[in-house]
Amino acid sequence: MRTRSYPSVGQGAGEARERILVAAETLFARQGVDKTSTRDITTEAGVNVASVNYYFRSKEALAEEIFMRLAERVTVLRLADLSRVMDASRQSKTPLQLEDLVDCFIRPYFEPGLHGALLARFILQHRLDPSEMTHRVFEQYLNPFAMAFIDALCMTDKRIDRIDWMWRYTLLTGTVMLAMTDVGPKNRMSVLTDGQADASRTEQLRRYLAEYLCRALRSS
């Protein structure tokens, strides 16, 4: 039987650290932070049990670093999408469309391999129990994107003032966070409809979420 090799702490430090991050993100997305043990992570990563504490001090600090990495990837994707949408609007000399902006905002939560639902859980956790590092995530990534996105929202309907758009953006984010943190097999939509509607059906959730957000943002 083939046995797994466990490199010692200090050997191949960069590689081992990255394996821990990848393994932890995968497991956190699959089964949640609380239900993932340090041993689960080190087994998945193929490193020894002491490695998490050696590289990250604790599982909680590891989770915060994954939050930072996720926020960075999502922000890069969103800003690229936002730039593309705005460039297309300028070139065609047509107004920005709410549908395009909403798609830009929610796309990372549905992008395969991006673990958007995990990011949503991290954001909600920050609201409940913020730390110095989670504040940095917001200051470095999420808040700058929010301001750029609100600028774009303002361009879709100049009759609505900026403070009003900020309220609408805040309520938009709350809606998305709640929707994306209830997508398991026993999600509330599935329970309430006896399975006729189901938030775990990705395309169904994405369609209804986008339609709802556009209607809510457009209301005057």
Buried (B, 14 or more C-beta within 10 A) or exposed (E): EEEEEBBEBEEEEEEBBEBBBBBBBBBBBEEEBEEBEBEBBBBBBBBBBEBBBBBBEEBEBBBBBBBBBBBEBBBEBBBEBBEEBBEEBEEEEEEBBBBBBBBBBBBBBBEEEBBBBBBBBBBBBBEEEEBEBBEBBBEEBBEEBBEBBBEBBBEBBEEBEEEBBBEBBEEBBEBBBEBBBBBEEEBEBBEEEEEEBBBBBBEEBBEBBBEBBBEBBEEE
